[in-house]
Amino acid sequence: MIRLSLVIPTHNRSAQLIEALRSVVRQTLDPAAWECVVVDNASTDDTAARFEAFAAEHPQFGLRRVFEPEPGVSHARNRGLHEARAEWTVWIDDDERVNEGFLAAYLAFFDGHPEATVAGGRIIAEYVTARPRWMSKFTEMPIANPMDFGSAIRPFPRGRVPGGGNMALRRSTALAYGGFDASLGRVGRELIGGEENDLFERMLRGGETIWYVPDAVMWHIIPPEKLTLSYFRRLCRNVGRSQRLRAAIHGRRLKARLLEVLKWDATLLLCLTMRPVQARWLLRMRWQISKGLFSRE
């Protein structure tokens, strides 16, 4: 009986996808208890061929691919919700790897907490090259979104939500809240995000509790191209744009702008405690986020 559906959206990253799948087929959970649904989001590379070859090499696992022609990760995630055969859906991205007990940890959690509807796990940044000297824990957030709230199962800290690359949802509950908003989320090389944050916000407003499952561990693999100044500026500006779009959806634009002003005060104080190179990158981050938040583009 399939009890968990692992869903992996992917777009034109066949090599990364196969590496992610190598960690998936090392799971300790009985293969009869789970399936893996790869949602091919309008890929034009060799994703289909490479996936089929990998699946043929691992016939003992329930690996299947579905094609979603509408570009955008929100469309892919919504397709995954509808394609999943299990009530519990677990989500990772195609640029990650997970620990061998990843699925088992989520299943054990939901078995022990039948009232739960949403959870997230630990996220560890893994740099292909060395972690840059300019990076602080603040500038690492938009790039890698590391997450570690200790070794005990607990509700997520106030103000934090799971990363989209390590989350678990009760399928029927996610659909009842409308799934993922297709006006948010990345499309191709466009870096607008926030579709998972938006769903979590709706769920929290509806009274749901988001749980932290520490033994579900994901490593987010960060290549050198995501550590360049041009990428960082573009990413941070789109973080601000995503915040502006979500604020408009939820009717809190003024609150979002006031909060950004307060963040500038905190940023300037933090800069006094950092090395000059770290302070410069933190100021760049705040400036680009503000540009995206206050712009009308």
C-alpha positions in Angstrom: 0.0 0.0 0.0 1.4 3.4 -1.0 1.4 5.7 2.0 3.7 8.5 0.8 4.0 10.2 -2.6 7.4 11.9 -3.1 7.0 14.7 -5.7 9.9 16.3 -7.5 9.2 19.2 -10.0 11.9 19.6 -12.6 12.7 21.8 -15.6 15.7 21.3 -17.9 18.0 20.0 -15.2 18.3 16.3 -16.1 21.8 15.8 -14.5 20.7 17.4 -11.2 17.5 15.4 -11.2 19.4 12.1 -11.6 21.6 12.9 -8.7 18.6 13.7 -6.6 17.0 10.4 -7.6 20.2 8.5 -6.5 19.5 9.7 -3.0 15.8 8.8 -3.3 16.5 5.1 -4.2 18.7 4.8 -1.1 15.7 5.3 1.2 15.3 2.8 4.1 11.5 2.9 3.9 10.0 -0.2 2.2 9.6 0.7 -1.5 6.1 -0.8 -1.4 5.1 2.1 1.0 6.0 5.0 -1.3 6.1 6.3 -4.9 8.1 9.0 -6.5 6.4 11.3 -9.0 8.7 13.4 -11.2 6.7 16.3 -12.7 8.5 17.3 -15.9 7.7 20.9 -16.2 7.9 21.6 -20.0 11.5 20.4 -20.2 13.2 20.6 -23.6 16.4 18.8 -22.6 17.0 15.1 -22.2 15.1 14.8 -18.9 12.6 12.3 -20.3 15.2 9.9 -21.7 17.5 10.1 -18.7 14.6 9.5 -16.3 13.3 6.5 -18.2 16.8 5.0 -18.2 17.2 5.5 -14.5 13.7 4.1 -13.7 14.5 1.0 -15.8 17.7 0.5 -13.8 15.6 0.6 -10.6 12.4 -1.3 -11.3 11.8 -2.2 -7.7 10.9 1.4 -6.9 7.7 3.2 -7.9 9.3 5.9 -10.1 7.1 7.6 -12.6 7.2 10.8 -14.7 4.3 13.0 -15.7 4.6 15.9 -18.1 3.2 19.3 -17.2 3.2 21.5 -20.3 2.3 24.8 -18.5 5.6 26.4 -17.5 6.0 27.4 -13.8 6.8 25.5 -10.6 3.4 26.3 -9.2 1.7 24.5 -12.1 4.1 21.6 -11.6 3.4 21.4 -7.9 -0.4 21.5 -8.5 0.0 18.7 -11.0 1.9 16.8 -8.4 -0.9 17.2 -5.9 -3.4 15.8 -8.4 -1.1 13.0 -9.6 -0.1 11.7 -6.1 -1.7 8.4 -5.1 -1.0 8.8 -1.4 -2.7 11.1 1.1 0.7 12.2 2.4 2.8 14.1 -0.2 6.5 14.9 0.4 8.3 17.4 -1.7 11.9 18.0 -2.8 13.5 19.9 -5.6 15.8 18.6 -8.3 19.0 20.3 -7.0 19.1 18.4 -3.7 19.8 15.1 -2.0 18.2 13.6 1.1 19.2 11.3 3.9 18.4 7.7 3.8 15.8 8.0 6.5 14.1 11.0 4.9 10.8 9.3 3.9 10.7 7.1 7.0 11.1 10.1 9.2 8.0 11.8 7.7 5.9 8.7 7.8 6.8 8.0 11.4 5.9 11.6 12.2 2.5 11.5 10.5 1.7 8.1 12.1 2.5 9.7 15.5 0.7 12.9 14.8 -2.5 12.0 12.9 -3.9 15.5 13.4 -1.0 17.1 11.5 -1.4 18.5 8.0 1.9 20.1 7.1 5.5 19.7 8.1 9.1 20.6 7.1 12.5 19.2 7.7 16.1 20.2 8.2 17.9 22.0 5.3 21.7 22.0 5.1 23.6 24.1 2.5 26.1 22.1 0.5 28.5 24.3 -1.6 30.1 22.8 -4.6 33.0 25.2 -4.0 33.9 26.7 -0.7 31.4 28.9 1.2 32.4 32.4 0.2 34.0 34.8 2.7 31.4 37.5 2.0 28.5 35.3 3.2 26.9 35.7 6.5 23.9 33.7 7.9 21.7 36.6 6.6 22.9 36.6 3.0 22.9 32.8 3.0 19.1 32.8 3.5 17.9 33.8 0.0 20.5 31.5 -1.6 20.3 28.3 0.4 17.5 28.8 3.0 19.3 26.6 5.7 17.1 25.4 8.4 17.9 23.7 11.7 15.7 24.1 14.8 17.2 21.4 16.9 16.8 17.6 17.3 13.3 17.5 18.6 10.0 17.4 16.8 8.3 20.7 17.5 6.1 23.4 15.8 8.0 25.7 13.5 9.3 28.9 15.1 7.0 31.9 14.7 7.8 33.7 11.5 9.5 30.7 9.8 8.0 28.2 7.4 9.4 25.1 5.6 11.5 25.4 2.5 9.7 24.3 -0.7 12.4 21.7 -1.2 11.7 19.9 2.1 8.1 20.0 3.0 5.3 17.5 3.5 1.5 18.1 3.1 -1.7 16.2 3.6 -2.9 16.1 0.0 -6.6 16.7 0.7 -5.8 19.7 3.0 -3.5 21.3 0.5 -6.2 21.0 -2.2 -8.8 22.4 0.2 -6.7 25.5 0.7 -6.5 25.9 -3.1 -3.1 24.5 -3.7 -0.3 26.7 -5.1 -1.0 30.1 -6.5 0.1 30.0 -10.1 0.7 33.8 -10.1 3.7 33.1 -7.8 6.6 30.7 -8.3 9.5 30.4 -10.7 8.9 30.2 -14.4 12.1 29.2 -16.3 14.9 31.5 -15.3 12.5 34.0 -13.7 13.2 34.1 -10.0 9.8 35.1 -8.6 9.1 32.7 -5.7 6.9 32.5 -2.6 4.3 30.1 -3.8 4.9 27.7 -0.9 5.1 30.6 1.6 1.7 31.8 0.3 0.1 28.4 0.8 1.6 28.1 4.3 0.2 31.6 5.1 -3.3 30.5 4.1 -2.9 27.3 6.1 -1.7 29.2 9.2 -4.6 31.6 8.9 -6.9 28.6 8.8 -5.6 27.3 12.1 -3.1 24.7 10.9 0.1 24.0 12.7 3.4 23.6 10.8 5.6 20.9 12.3 9.4 20.5 12.2 10.7 17.0 11.6 14.4 17.1 12.3 15.2 13.6 10.9 14.0 14.5 7.5 17.3 16.0 6.2 17.9 17.7 2.9 21.1 19.0 1.5 20.6 22.0 -0.9 23.4 21.9 -3.4 24.7 25.4 -4.3 26.8 25.6 -7.5 29.3 28.5 -8.1 26.9 30.3 -10.5 24.5 31.0 -7.6 27.3 32.8 -5.7 28.0 35.5 -8.3 27.1 39.2 -7.6 24.8 39.4 -10.6 22.8 36.4 -9.6 22.6 37.6 -5.9 21.3 41.0 -7.0 18.7 39.4 -9.3 17.7 36.9 -6.7 17.2 39.5 -3.9 15.3 41.8 -6.1 12.9 39.0 -6.9 12.6 38.2 -3.2 11.3 41.7 -2.8 9.0 41.4 -5.8 7.6 38.1 -4.4 7.0 39.8 -1.0 5.1 42.6 -2.8 2.9 40.2 -4.8 2.1 38.1 -1.7 1.3 41.3 0.3 -1.1 42.4 -2.4 -2.8 39.0 -2.4 -3.3 39.0 1.3 -4.1 42.8 1.7 -1.1 43.8 3.7 1.0 46.0 1.4 1.3 48.8 4.0 2.4 46.4 6.7 5.0 44.8 4.4 6.5 48.3 3.5 6.6 49.3 7.2 8.3 46.1 8.1 10.9 46.6 5.4 11.8 50.0 6.9 12.3 48.4 10.3 14.5 45.8 8.6 16.7 48.6 7.4 17.3 49.7 11.0 18.3 46.2 12.0 20.5 45.8 8.9 22.5 48.9 9.6 23.0 47.8 13.2 24.1 44.3 12.1 26.6 45.8 9.6 28.5 47.3 12.6 29.1 43.8 13.9 30.4 42.3 10.6 33.5 42.2 8.5 33.4 44.9 5.9 32.9 42.4 3.0 30.0 40.8 4.8 28.4 44.2 5.6 28.6 45.2 1.9 26.8 42.1 0.7 24.2 42.5 3.5 23.5 46.1 2.3 23.3 44.8 -1.3 20.7 42.3 -0.2 18.5 44.8 1.7 18.8 47.3 -1.1 17.7 44.8 -3.8 14.9 43.4 -1.7 13.6 47.0 -1.1 13.8 47.8 -4.8 11.7 44.7 -5.6 9.2 45.4 -2.8 8.6 49.1 -3.5 8.7 48.9 -7.3 5.6 48.6 -9.5 7.1 46.5 -12.2 
